[in-house]
């Protein structure tokens, strides 16, 4: 998905970060963005619902990023699973499967 979005929006605009068990982390991406002169990150969580990662882990990571990079604005968007368009698509796939 990152590669597809990067083709459309530009390689430097779209970045991918992982919550755990893989790199790069959100802190890694934020630090790289600051080095590249980016002043704002919009984080689109690729989660189906707001669980522990979105309620606890992500806000902690954003607070750490903002402390380390005070000039960087970090906007966290709603989880992709909360978008009604995705829910409608998943409903269609599920109905087709049953």
C-alpha positions in Angstrom: 0.0 0.0 0.0 2.8 2.4 0.8 4.4 1.8 -2.6 1.1 2.4 -4.4 0.5 5.7 -2.4 4.0 6.8 -3.0 3.6 6.4 -6.8 0.6 8.6 -6.6 1.7 11.2 -4.0 5.5 11.0 -4.2 8.0 8.9 -2.4 8.9 11.6 0.2 5.3 12.2 1.2 4.2 8.7 2.2 6.0 6.8 4.9 5.2 3.6 6.8 5.8 3.1 10.5 5.2 0.1 12.7 4.0 0.0 16.3 6.1 -2.9 17.4 8.2 -5.9 16.3 9.4 -4.2 13.1 11.2 -1.1 11.8 10.9 1.7 11.2 9.0 2.9 14.2 7.0 6.1 14.3 9.9 7.8 16.1 12.2 6.7 13.3 9.9 8.1 10.7 9.4 11.3 12.6 13.1 11.8 13.0 13.7 11.2 9.3 10.9 13.6 8.4 12.5 16.3 10.6 15.9 15.7 8.9 14.1 16.1 5.5 12.6 19.5 6.6 9.0 18.2 7.1 7.1 20.2 9.7 3.9 18.1 9.9 3.0 14.4 10.1 -0.5 13.1 9.6 -0.7 9.6 11.0 -3.3 7.3 9.6 -3.5 4.3 11.9 -4.1 1.1 9.9 -6.1 -0.5 12.6 -9.7 -1.8 12.5 -10.7 -0.3 15.9 -9.4 1.8 18.7 -7.7 -0.7 21.0 -4.8 -0.4 23.3 -2.4 0.7 20.6 -4.6 3.7 19.8 -5.7 4.5 23.3 -2.3 4.2 25.0 0.7 3.3 22.8 0.2 5.8 20.0 -0.4 8.8 22.3 2.7 7.9 24.3 4.8 7.7 21.1 3.4 11.0 19.8 4.2 12.7 23.2 7.8 11.4 22.9 8.1 12.6 19.3 6.8 16.1 20.3 9.2 16.2 23.2 12.2 15.3 21.0 11.1 17.4 18.0 9.2 20.4 19.4 8.7 22.1 16.0 7.1 19.0 14.4 3.3 18.9 14.4 1.8 15.4 14.6 -1.8 14.9 13.8 -3.3 11.5 14.5 -6.3 10.6 12.3 -9.0 8.1 13.2 -8.3 4.5 12.6 -8.9 3.4 9.1 -11.4 0.8 10.3 -13.6 3.6 11.6 -14.1 4.9 8.1 -17.6 4.0 6.9 -16.3 3.4 3.3 -14.0 0.6 4.6 -16.8 -0.9 6.7 -19.1 -1.0 3.6 -16.4 -2.7 1.6 -15.7 -5.3 4.3 -19.5 -5.9 4.6 -19.6 -6.6 0.9 -16.7 -9.0 1.1 -18.2 -10.8 4.1 -21.6 -11.1 2.4 -20.0 -12.5 -0.7 -18.1 -15.0 1.4 -21.3 -16.3 3.1 
